[in-house]
Amino acid sequence: MPQATSHPAWAELQVHRDSVGKSFVLKEAFASDPERFSKFTRTFKLPDAVSSCPGDTEILFDYSKNFLTEETLDLLVKLAEQAGVEKKRDAMFAGEKINFTEQRAVYHAALRNVGGWEMKVDGVDVMNTKGGVNEVLEHMRVFSEQVRSGEWKGYTGKKLTTIINIGIGGSDLGPVMVTEALKHYGAKDMTLHFVSNIDGTHIAEALANSDPETTLFLIASKTFTTAETTTNANTAKKWFLEKTDNKGDIAKHFVALSTNEAEVTKFGIDAANMFGFESWVGGRYSVWSAIGLSVALYVGYDNFRKFLAGAHEMDKHFRETPLRENIPVLGGLLSVWYSDFFNAQTHLVAPFDQYLHRFPAYLQQLSMESNGKTITSDGTPAKYTTGPILFGEPCTNAQHSFFQLLHQGTKLIPTDFILAAKSHNPVSNNLHQKMLASNYLAQSEALMVGKTADQVRAEGGVSDDLVPHKVFLGNRPTTSILVGGHIGPAELGALIVYYEHLTFTEGAVWDINSFDQWGVELGKVLAKKILKEIDEEGNGSGHDASTGGLLGAFKKYSNL
Ligand SMILES: O=P(O)(O)OC[C@H]1O[C@@](O)(CO)[C@@H](O)[C@@H]1O
C-alpha cells in the first residue's frame, strides 16, 4: 500500500487546508449554518439488554466543534477510501495477518464476540476450539464466581478478598482502568492492588497490609518473560511462602493469565490455574481476554459480559457502517486532519468523570504504542507525521492544571471531552452533576468562542496594558462525547473500542503497522547489560561518558 501522501485525496486536502482550512472560524461556521450541530453529530445506540440505563442507551459524538465543512468530510472520507481503510478493516476481522512484521492476526475482536460471528485464524475457529475464547470465558466465569462466593478458599479455608494483579503495560493498564471505571459495580468486600513497576515500592506497598491467607495473586503477562512482572511475581511468591512458613498452597493463591504455558509451569503455577489467550491478542488490546480476570472477579462475570457486549456493539458499528457515518473512522480521520494538515502534535482526552481518571493513561499505550511508528508498510520512512502524543486528566481537575495552555497557549491541541449524563453518585440532589455538566459544556464553548479585546474592555476595570493578557483567541477544536445514561460496563466497552478503531483508522491511513511494538525492545536490552555492570567493578563498558559517569555515581551514592 503506498504512502498516505501519494493518494490524490491527500493533495486535495492540502489545497482545501490552504484555502478553507486556513481561515476557518468555528463560531462563524455556526453562525452561518443553524444545522451545523445536527450535520456533524453522530449517535451510537446500545441495546437495552446491555445498557446501564435501558432507554438511555445512546452515546452522542458531537464533531461539530471541529475544523470541518461538508467538503472537508468528503475529502477525508475519500482519503480513507483511497488508503484502503475498509479493506484493511475487513482483513482484520477476517483474521488475516495484518500485523505483518510479526506475521500475526490482530484478533482481539474475537475476545468480545458475544454475537456469534464466525471468527477463524488459519482456518481454525478461535471461538470454540479447545482452549479457545469461549472455553477461557467459561473458566473465567466459574473461577470468578467461586472466588466471589467463597467456594474457592485459601489454604486455611478463608475467602479470598484481596486480589493482587501483577503485570505491566497492557497487562496492567486495562485492568486498572476498567476496575476503577466500574468501581460502582465492584465487590464491596474486595481489595484490589495492581503491581506493575519494578520499583520495589510497588510490590512492597501492596504486600504491606495484605494477609497471605486471604490473598489471590494474578500473574498477568502475555509472554510471561517481562522482567518487571516475573521479578515482582517471584518476590510475591517468596513473601507468600515465608509468611505462611512454607505451608501456603501456591495452587490456591496464584493463577496465571498468559499465552506461555511453559513459562507459567516453570514459575510453579499449574496449567489448570492458567487462563490462556493467543498471540494474536496484542498487550494493549488484551483487557477483553484472560488479562481482564481481575475485572470479572471485581464486578462479577455478568458485568464483564456486558463490558464485552458493549465492545462488540462498537465492533459491529465499525464493521458495518459506511465511512461517512462511521464514528471511530470519523475520529481517526479528524486526528489525521489535525496531525498532518494543522501540525497538531498532541491529542487531549479529558473525561468529565472521576471514575475514568485512568482512561487517558490507558489510551496513551493504546494510541502511542500503536501509532508511534515511522516506517510504513513497504519499509520506507513516512513522509508525514504519524501518531500524536495522547495525554489527559479527568475534569474538572485538568481545568486547574493545564487548561491555561489549552486556552491561551500557542499550540493547537485537539481535545475530546467525555461526560455521562447520569452520575452514579447524585449527591447533594445532583448539584455536583449539574456543576460537572456545566463545566463540560462551558469548556468546549469557551475554547471555541474565546473572548475578544473589545469584550474584555467592555467588562470594564481592565487597564489597557492588561487587556491583551485577558484575550482568548478561541477557535480551538473539541469533540464532545455524551453518554446518555451512566457509564456502565457496556458503555465503557463501547468507548474503549471507539478509541481502538480510531487508532486503527489513523494507522491505516498512515500505512504503518499499528500492532507491533519493536520500539520497546532496545531499552530492555541495554537495561539487562547495565544490571550486570551494577554488580561488577568500574563504570561498565562501552558507555558514553554520561551513562558511565551516572553508573559510577549511582554505585557510589547507593552503596549497592
Ligand atoms: O504482558 P506482557 O507480555 O508481560 O507484556 C507487557 C507489556 O510489555 C510491552 O511493552 C511489550 O513488551 C507491552 O506491549 C505489553 O503490554
The ligand as an SDF file (V2000), in Angstrom:
LIG
                    3D

 16 16  0  0  0  0  0  0  0  0999 V2000
    2.0000   -8.9260   29.0320 O   0  0  0  0  0  0  0  0  0  0  0  0
    3.4890   -8.9380   28.8570 P   0  0  0  0  0  0  0  0  0  0  0  0
    3.9590   -9.9540   27.8540 O   0  0  0  0  0  0  0  0  0  0  0  0
    4.1750   -9.0660   30.1890 O   0  0  0  0  0  0  0  0  0  0  0  0
    3.9040   -7.5060   28.2290 O   0  0  0  0  0  0  0  0  0  0  0  0
    3.6620   -6.3560   28.9930 C   0  0  0  0  0  0  0  0  0  0  0  0
    3.8320   -5.1390   28.1280 C   0  0  0  0  0  0  0  0  0  0  0  0
    5.1720   -5.0250   27.6260 O   0  0  0  0  0  0  0  0  0  0  0  0
    5.1480   -4.3730   26.3640 C   0  0  0  0  0  0  0  0  0  0  0  0
    5.9120   -3.2190   26.4650 O   0  0  0  0  0  0  0  0  0  0  0  0
    5.7210   -5.3080   25.3020 C   0  0  0  0  0  0  0  0  0  0  0  0
    6.9850   -5.7150   25.7430 O   0  0  0  0  0  0  0  0  0  0  0  0
    3.6880   -4.0470   26.0650 C   0  0  0  0  0  0  0  0  0  0  0  0
    3.3700   -4.1070   24.7310 O   0  0  0  0  0  0  0  0  0  0  0  0
    2.9660   -5.0880   26.8680 C   0  0  0  0  0  0  0  0  0  0  0  0
    1.6310   -4.7410   27.1320 O   0  0  0  0  0  0  0  0  0  0  0  0
  1  2  2  0
  2  3  1  0
  2  4  1  0
  2  5  1  0
  5  6  1  0
  6  7  1  0
  7  8  1  0
  7 15  1  0
  8  9  1  0
  9 10  1  0
  9 11  1  0
  9 13  1  0
 11 12  1  0
 13 14  1  0
 13 15  1  0
 15 16  1  0
M  END
$$$$
